[in-house]
Amino acid sequence: MAEEQDSRRASLFPAPPTFYTNFTPANQEKLKEFQTAAKNNEDDNAPKGLPAELVCLIPPKPPTDKYQSFGQIWTLPERHPTLQELNIPQLFPEPNNESCNVDRAQELRRLSKSLLLNYLELVGIMGISPEEYAEKVYHLRIHLINIHELINNYRPHQARETLISMMEEQLEKSRQETEDNRKACAKIREMLGSLGTFDAGGLLTPTTTTTAATSSSATSATATANATTTVPTTAAAADGAGNWEERDRSSWEALQQAGL
Amino acid sequence: MADRLTQLQDAIDQLATIFYCALRYVGTHHDFVPTHNEPKVRDDTLQPDPPHLFRSSQQELARDLVLKTKQIEVLIASLPGIGVSEDDQKERLKELGKELERAEEERMKSIREKEELLVEFDEVVRSLKKV
């Protein structure tokens, strides 16, 4: 029976448990009757007088300590089993909270050296009396398991460290972008300023353009609107207009160079 | 690229593989040496390598071992956050969170400023075009 159960648990698609045929409407009715009867008798242990086919209809209580699923034992709450629990000698001291990370690197180094030494010993044994390999191979195994355990214990630490470096990177990026934006703004301001100076050369009145360049967008809109209306009335010369177009184009090019 | 710990774990596994390979190679490719006047022993399951090849293969395997060990040591030395305690890390994370918020605010401010300036500039250029 036990063997049969084991094979059922280990198979990839286990067959349903044998008692599934008991889940019939008739049985469920019967169970209800029994339960109400038990309640009336104020008896908590309902299964006492329960027929065998009805016992399975009552779901078991949720496990509190550990449970088995697909042949594996899980502890509640879920956690990584320690080496002692796996009956494997632990070759490194329990990390103390203060300087555990320094210790861990140190222990890893020590273990890897020891691993190599053990291998050397194994090779020596193989040369002299090969039948005594078992003990050394066991030592190697213990060393490897210990190293892996140590590394896996290190993981949360590394995760935090990675998070820190990612945040630092993001901070750097964000600051860089701010800086770039500021530079672009400065460039635009400068350009607006220069526009103002060459406009003064005959097209627009210097006062309106300088206000356009320095004032906020709302006021500059009206200011430049005024400027456009005043320009034709000031009657710019024909050659002046041609000159202006040329400058307009060059300022556009400069703008595009600035990445706008 | 995998993280350092995974690299280290892989390196350890590779080291174990090299352990096995080296012993296996020596076990399956060695030649026999006759003692005294006995005839040289033969084993049909073995294909002995010629001495110079055997020697150089041995050396290669030994070099692999040493290299792997060195690599492991380097990886251990470069593990992230050595000498930093958990509390330090938490403190730093909090600090970085605050700094990030501040930087983000600044960034948004600069973007707004840029957009405003762009509108302003656009208007200036547009007005000039009309001329």
Interface residues (C-beta under 8 A of the other chain):
Chain A: N97 E98 S99 C100 N101 V102 R104 A105 L108 R109 S112 L115 L116 Y119 L122 V123 M126 L140 L144 I147 H148 I151 Y154 R155 H157 Q158 R160 E161 T162 L163 I164 S165 M167 E168 Q170 L171 S174 R175 E177 T178 N181 R182 A184 C185 I188 R189 M191 L192 L195 L203 A212 A213 S216 S217 S220 A221 T224 A225 A227 T228 V231 P232 A236 A241 W244 D248 S251 W252 L255 L260
Chain B: D3 R4 L5 L8 Q9 I12 L15 A16 F19 A22 L23 G27 L65 T69 I72 E73 I76 A77 L79 P80 G81 I82 G83 V84 S85 E86 Q89 K90 R92 L93 L96 G97 E99 L100 A103 E104 E106 R107 K109 S110 I111 E113 K114 E116 L117 L118 V119 E120 F121 E123 V124 V125 R126 S127 L128 K129 K130 V131
